[in-house]
Amino acid sequence: MIAADYLKRIAAWSRELTEQEIEIARAGISEKSYRANEFIFMRGDNFQYWTGIVTGLARMGIVSRGGKAASFAGLTAGAWFGEGTVLKNELRRYDVVALRDTRLAMMDRRTFVWLFENSVGFNRFLVGQLNERLGQFIALLEYGRTLDATARLARSIASLFNPILYPELTLHLEITQEEIGALSGISRQNANQCLKRLEREGLLRLEYGGVTIIELDRLRHYGE
């Protein structure tokens, strides 16, 4: 069983729970580590956990039968995901792979359902989470069809700074150019060119092992 203060550090949603709800939540959470490039789960898996990123970075996406990969979202520390699948009690419809060594907090379905049925604070969080995720995927569909590579990359980076989905981020993002390319659906070489363009335009600053965001709002609307 994880400690109550530790739960509050890794899960922003827990800060709105009652003491009883926190006790139930922490009793239903275990942790597991994954190596870089290891699948956390694959489409079709019966993975019955609501999951949070404690440390590391993961990518949500699919690979078609023809071998074409599509990225849906990046998942950074503080992100919790998979609530829709847990609510519907269905097989996973997408893959999640660790892009670097990653540690997860996993809440079993029984605990998740209890909180869903009994906790006002938990339900308030879920409504906001589902609404933000829907907006994220609508935006992904839009810019995937209408924007060039630089704009897609800019929007992909900006999507990691959603305060609801990723509450613990600062404006410095520890991420490699290869990881940015993977999240944006482009090669590392193309990602490098796009990042240099964004840096020249004053939207971000490239640094060793990461990027610092200078103009977040411009990144969110890049290409309009």
DRENROTOR-614127 format. One line per 8 residues: number of its first residue (from 0); their letters; for each residue x negated, y, z of N, C-alpha, C. Coordinates in steps of 0.02 Angstrom, whole numbers, plus 50000, padded with zeros to 5 digits. Each point is the difference from the previous one (the first is absolute). Last residue first. Layout:
% DRENROTOR-614127
NUM = A = X,Y,Z,X,Y,Z,X,Y,Z; ... $
***
This chain:
% DRENROTOR-614127
223 = EGYHRLRD = 50097,51428,48111,50064,50030,49984,49991,50061,49955; 49820,49868,50097,50026,49976,49936,50067,50029,49982; 49930,49985,50256,49952,50004,49944,50032,49970,49937; 50081,50031,50236,50036,50025,49941,49956,50002,49938; 49919,49925,50215,50068,49971,49998,50037,50019,49936; 49787,50096,50049,49994,49931,49981,50069,49967,49992; 49992,50218,50081,49984,49999,49929,49990,49929,49975; 50034,50033,50230,50062,50015,49964,49988,50000,49924 $
215 = LEIITVGG = 49814,49971,50147,50045,49943,50000,50062,50013,49958; 49749,50097,50014,50065,50026,49979,50050,49943,49993; 49787,49950,50089,49998,50073,50008,50068,50031,49984; 49885,49746,50081,50051,50035,49962,49998,50074,50017; 49806,49800,50000,50035,50048,50043,50048,50040,49957; 49877,49740,49980,50017,50065,49971,50033,50043,50054; 49813,49770,49994,50068,50026,50006,50011,50065,49964; 49788,49871,50025,50048,49955,50032,50070,50028,50007 $
207 = YELRLLGE = 49827,50179,49952,49977,49931,50005,50052,49958,50038; 50095,50207,49869,49950,49991,50052,49980,49927,50003; 50152,50203,49849,49973,49933,50004,49944,49997,50050; 50221,50166,49984,49927,49999,50001,49977,49927,50008; 50235,50144,49897,49970,49955,50049,49924,50005,49997; 50139,50146,49872,50054,49966,50037,49973,49954,50054; 49891,50149,49820,50005,50023,50069,50054,49966,50042; 49908,49969,49765,50059,50044,50005,50014,50021,50072 $
199 = RELRKLCQ = 49825,49848,49950,49984,50062,49964,50057,50050,50006; 50035,49785,50088,49953,50037,50041,49982,50067,49966; 50135,49850,49883,50038,50029,50056,49954,50040,50046; 49898,49882,49825,50043,50053,49973,50038,50035,50055; 49876,49811,50056,49955,50056,49986,50039,50059,49971; 50116,49800,50035,49983,50031,50064,49954,50060,49990; 50056,49867,49812,50058,50037,50024,49985,50037,50065; 49834,49856,49912,50010,50058,49956,50058,50044,50024 $
191 = NANQRSIG = 49962,49796,50113,49945,50046,50011,50008,50063,49959; 50151,49824,49964,50013,50034,50064,49946,50051,50015; 49971,49860,49814,50050,50052,49987,50017,50038,50064; 49854,49820,50024,49969,50051,49958,50048,50057,49985; 50076,49810,50118,49957,50041,50042,49969,50056,49959; 50233,49908,49909,49934,49973,50015,49961,50047,50045; 50270,49992,50017,49951,50016,49948,49931,49974,50022; 50215,50006,50130,50009,49958,49941,49953,50018,49943 $
183 = SLAGIEEQ = 50023,50087,50234,50028,50040,49946,50012,49959,49936; 49899,49909,50200,50065,50026,50020,50035,50037,49944; 49781,49919,49964,50045,49944,50010,50070,50023,50019; 49827,50162,49982,50019,49974,49935,50050,49943,50006; 49909,50085,50197,50046,50048,49971,50023,49977,49931; 49834,49873,50105,50065,49991,50033,50052,50048,49973; 49780,50022,49923,50028,49936,49976,50068,49988,50030; 49876,50183,50075,50028,50013,49935,50029,49937,49969 $
175 = TIELHLTL = 49996,50016,50266,49951,50001,49946,50035,50015,49934; 50060,50079,50262,50021,49956,49946,49948,50005,49944; 50087,50127,50232,49944,49954,49991,50021,49947,49950; 50085,50260,50043,50022,49932,49987,49939,49957,49987; 50081,50252,50117,49944,49961,49973,50021,49927,49995; 50148,50159,50089,49988,50018,49930,49937,49969,49971; 50135,49868,50190,49976,50069,49997,49988,50016,49926; 50173,49804,50118,49947,50024,49956,49981,50073,50013 $
167 = EPYLIPNF = 50176,49845,50101,49938,50010,50035,49944,50032,49958; 50237,49927,49937,50000,50055,50049,49932,50017,50030; 50126,49887,49786,49930,49995,50022,49987,50055,50052; 50219,49972,49910,49973,49934,49984,49930,49990,50028; 50107,50210,50032,50044,49949,50026,49970,49931,49990; 49893,50198,49915,49996,49997,50074,50046,49948,50031; 49866,50005,49759,50069,50006,50023,50001,49993,50076; 49808,49985,49841,50006,50051,50052,50072,50015,50018 $
159 = LSAISRAL = 49923,49851,49824,49971,49973,50062,50005,50049,50058; 50065,50054,49774,50050,49957,50031,49975,49970,50066; 49857,50132,49857,50047,50041,50040,50051,49956,50036; 49850,49897,49849,49965,50023,50060,50049,50039,50045; 50084,49932,49795,49987,49941,50042,49965,50020,50064; 50037,50164,49835,50062,49984,50036,49990,49940,50045; 49820,50062,49862,50014,50054,50048,50062,49984,50042; 49947,49855,49821,49954,49992,50056,50012,50053,50054 $
151 = RATADLTR = 50124,50016,49803,50021,49940,50037,49954,49990,50061; 49944,50172,49851,50060,50017,50039,50024,49941,50041; 49821,49966,49853,49979,50045,50054,50059,50018,50044; 50039,49866,49805,49963,49964,50053,49982,50046,50058; 50216,50075,49864,49937,49972,49978,49962,49971,50060; 50277,50015,49985,49939,50038,50015,49938,49965,49973; 50239,49919,49994,49996,50066,49969,49933,50035,50006; 50074,49778,50090,50025,50003,49931,49985,50066,49965 $
143 = GYELLAIF = 49943,49952,50230,49971,49946,49961,50019,50001,49927; 50091,50151,50161,49934,50020,49975,49964,49944,49964; 50223,49957,50084,49999,50061,49959,49930,50014,49974; 50033,49821,50150,50030,49985,49935,49996,50060,49954; 49931,50030,50222,49953,49955,49965,50026,49984,49930; 50140,50122,50145,49945,50041,49974,49950,49958,49961; 50169,49886,50110,50030,50039,49945,49947,50044,49968; 49939,49882,50191,50004,49956,49942,50034,50034,49941 $
135 = QGLRENLQ = 49979,50118,50207,49934,49983,49975,50004,49958,49936; 50198,50051,50119,49975,50058,49964,49932,49986,49970; 50090,49834,50137,50039,50006,49938,49976,50059,49959; 49906,49974,50211,49975,49949,49955,50038,50001,49934; 50072,50144,50174,49935,50021,49972,49973,49949,49950; 50197,49944,50114,50013,50058,49957,49935,50024,49967; 49989,49829,50163,50030,49975,49938,50013,50057,49950; 49919,50059,50215,49951,49960,49964,50027,49976,49933 $
127 = GVLFRNFG = 50145,50114,50151,49951,50045,49971,49949,49963,49957; 50155,49869,50117,50035,50040,49950,49951,50048,49966; 49918,49873,50181,50010,49960,49940,50036,50039,49945; 49968,50101,50217,49938,49993,49962,50011,49963,49934; 50179,50013,50146,49987,50066,49973,49936,50000,49959; 50056,49806,50117,50041,50009,49940,49991,50069,49969; 49890,49953,50204,49972,49958,49947,50040,50008,49935; 50079,50109,50193,49938,50030,49977,49969,49961,49943 $
119 = VSNEFLWV = 50192,49913,50108,50017,50059,49961,49937,50032,49971; 50039,49737,50071,49962,50060,50014,50020,50058,49954; 50088,49764,49996,50009,50028,50067,49968,50068,50011; 49998,49851,49796,50069,49995,50026,50010,50037,50066; 49785,49991,49891,50048,50026,49951,50071,50001,50028; 49830,49897,50126,49993,50072,50001,50049,50033,49952; 49993,49767,49998,50025,50024,50065,49996,50076,50004; 49907,49895,49811,50074,50000,49997,50029,50024,50066 $
111 = FTRRDMMA = 49765,49975,49989,50022,50053,49955,50076,50004,50000; 49902,49821,50115,49992,50064,50036,50025,50058,49958; 50000,49790,49897,50047,49999,50057,49996,50065,50038; 49846,49957,49823,50066,50021,49977,50050,50003,50058; 49736,50044,50046,50041,49945,49975,50072,50023,49988; 49771,50149,49980,50058,49989,50044,50043,49944,49971; 49730,50084,49977,50056,49966,49969,50055,49987,50051; 49758,50150,49933,50045,49985,50055,50063,49972,49969 $
103 = LRTDRLAV = 49736,50007,49893,50072,50011,50000,50031,49988,50068; 49748,50062,49864,50032,49968,50057,50074,50021,50002; 49782,49985,49807,50061,50031,50025,50028,49960,50058; 49785,50045,49804,50017,49963,50061,50056,50037,50036; 50016,50060,49756,49940,49995,50041,50018,49959,50062; 50158,50015,49837,49948,50028,49958,49933,50004,50036; 50227,49833,50023,49954,50045,50036,49946,50025,49953; 50255,49926,49926,49931,49976,50005,49958,50052,50037 $
95 = VDYRRLEN = 50271,49916,49933,49960,50049,50038,49931,49970,50010; 50232,49964,49823,49938,49979,50032,49973,50056,50044; 50268,49944,49932,49940,50034,49978,49940,49970,50037; 50227,49943,50047,50008,50015,49929,49938,50034,49971; 50071,49818,50217,49967,50062,49979,50004,50009,49925; 50193,49863,50132,49930,49992,49981,49971,50066,49977; 50202,50015,50174,49988,49972,49934,49925,49990,49989; 50160,50114,50175,49978,49932,50012,49989,49962,49934 $
87 = KLVTGEGF = 50067,50237,50052,50038,49956,49955,49981,49927,50008; 49889,50167,50130,50072,50009,50010,50041,49952,49959; 49767,50003,49968,50017,49971,50065,50075,50007,50014; 49913,50102,49806,49997,49927,49994,50020,49966,50065; 49982,50235,50001,50056,49978,49957,50003,49925,49994; 49819,50106,50118,50063,49997,50038,50059,49976,49958; 49752,50037,49949,50035,49937,49994,50065,49995,50037; 49787,50164,50076,50034,49984,49937,50034,49932,50004 $
79 = WAGATLGA = 49846,50221,50127,50038,49939,50013,50043,49986,49938; 49764,50160,50068,50056,49983,49957,50032,49934,50023; 49799,50095,50097,50060,50033,50024,50062,49984,49959; 49763,49980,49884,50011,49991,50071,50060,50042,50024; 50016,49947,49745,49944,50019,50042,50018,49990,50074; 50077,49929,49735,50021,49993,50069,49939,50013,50045; 50102,50048,49728,49944,49986,50044,50026,49999,50072; 50147,49941,49769,49983,50046,50055,49936,49979,50033 $
71 = FSAAKGGR = 50087,49905,49789,50058,50035,50026,49981,50053,50052; 49874,49867,49774,49996,50021,50071,50062,50039,50019; 49936,49803,49805,50033,50064,50013,49997,50015,50074; 49884,49824,49791,50010,50020,50069,50033,50069,50004; 49990,49781,49815,49996,50073,50008,50016,50018,50072; 50005,49775,49894,49938,50021,50032,49993,50074,50009; 50190,49859,49917,49950,50012,49948,49934,50026,50027; 50189,49964,50139,49981,49935,49974,49947,50006,49945 $
63 = SVIGMRAL = 50002,50198,50178,50049,49968,49957,49976,49932,49976; 49947,50134,50232,49966,49981,49939,50051,49962,49958; 50019,50196,50212,50016,49936,49970,49952,49987,49942; 50004,50156,50250,50010,50000,49928,50020,49931,49976; 49883,50158,50218,50062,49966,49985,50012,50002,49924; 49772,50022,50171,50036,50022,49940,50062,49956,49991; 49820,50087,50217,50031,49947,49960,50038,50030,49941; 49806,50053,50218,50036,50026,49942,50026,49941,49959 $
55 = GTVIGTWY = 49899,50061,50274,49988,49974,49933,50044,50032,49948; 50063,49955,50266,49941,50030,49968,49994,49971,49930; 50205,49972,50107,49964,50026,50058,49937,50036,49977; 50243,49942,49877,49928,50002,49990,49968,50032,50062; 50241,49857,49987,49967,50065,50004,49925,49993,49989; 50257,49855,49960,49927,50003,50005,49974,50071,50000; 50210,49802,50036,49994,50071,49985,49929,50018,50019; 50075,49746,49930,49974,50049,50048,50009,50071,49973 $
47 = QFNDGRMF = 50028,49755,49905,50054,50030,50039,49974,50046,50055; 49946,49874,49756,49959,50035,50049,50048,50042,50043; 49998,49820,49797,50047,50009,50055,49962,50029,50059; 49943,50023,49723,49984,49973,50066,50056,50012,50049; 49993,50082,49770,50029,49934,50009,49985,49968,50067; 49832,50180,49906,50070,49998,49981,50026,49928,50004; 49798,50048,50159,50012,50004,49928,50075,49997,49987; 49820,50081,50216,50051,49954,49976,50010,50012,49925 $
39 = IFENARYS = 49806,50070,50100,50036,49997,50064,50063,49956,49989; 49763,49992,49858,50071,50011,49999,50029,49994,50070; 49743,50079,49940,50041,49943,50021,50074,50019,49997; 49807,50148,49960,50024,49963,49942,50039,49937,50017; 49860,50090,50200,50009,50038,49938,50017,49952,49943; 50065,49906,50237,49940,50024,49968,50017,50040,49937; 50150,49969,50234,49991,49975,49932,49937,50031,49971; 50135,49952,50260,49953,50035,49957,49994,49966,49932 $
31 = KESIGARA = 50196,50026,50213,49961,49956,49958,49956,50041,49954; 50186,50005,50235,49954,50032,49953,49961,49948,49961; 50260,50027,50135,49934,49970,50001,49956,50036,49948; 50253,50038,50141,49949,50020,49951,49936,49962,50012; 50211,50002,50135,50012,49968,49936,49948,50016,49947; 50004,50092,50225,50000,49927,50009,50007,49963,49933; 50017,50237,50012,49930,49978,50006,49995,49925,50011; 50218,50100,49984,49962,50009,49939,49929,49972,50006 $
23 = IEIEQETL = 50141,50005,50190,50023,49949,49952,49958,50004,49936; 49960,50164,50163,49981,49934,50026,50019,49945,49951; 50071,50218,49952,49928,49994,49990,49976,49931,50024; 50223,50058,50039,49989,49987,49930,49926,49991,49984; 50063,50066,50218,50022,49931,49987,49986,49981,49927; 49959,50222,50063,49951,49955,50030,50018,49927,49988; 50088,50168,49817,50005,49998,50073,49948,49951,50027; 49958,50130,49763,50036,49945,50032,50004,50009,50075 $
15 = ERSWAAIR = 49882,50135,49826,50069,50020,50011,50041,49946,50036; 49770,49975,49931,50000,50057,50047,50071,50025,50014; 49935,49826,49840,50009,49976,50068,50006,50056,50051; 49953,50031,49761,50070,49987,50014,50012,49980,50073; 49779,50032,49907,50034,50063,50018,50073,49988,50019; 49783,49837,50013,50068,50001,49972,50037,50062,50022; 49774,49942,50071,50001,49972,49933,50068,50004,49965; 49958,50084,50226,49947,50027,49958,50006,49975,49928 $
7 = KLYDAAIM = 50147,49921,50169,50015,50070,49984,49947,50031,49956; 49966,49781,50082,50055,50001,49952,50016,50072,49979; 49844,49969,50172,49972,49982,49935,50053,50001,49946; 50066,50033,50222,49965,50059,49976,49967,49987,49932; 50110,49819,50108,50048,50051,49980,49965,50062,49973; 49886,49754,49975,50016,50048,50053,50045,50055,49974; 49999,49742,49902,49960,50061,49997,50023,50049,50054; 50004,49721,49995,50043,50060,50000,49956,50062,50000 $
***
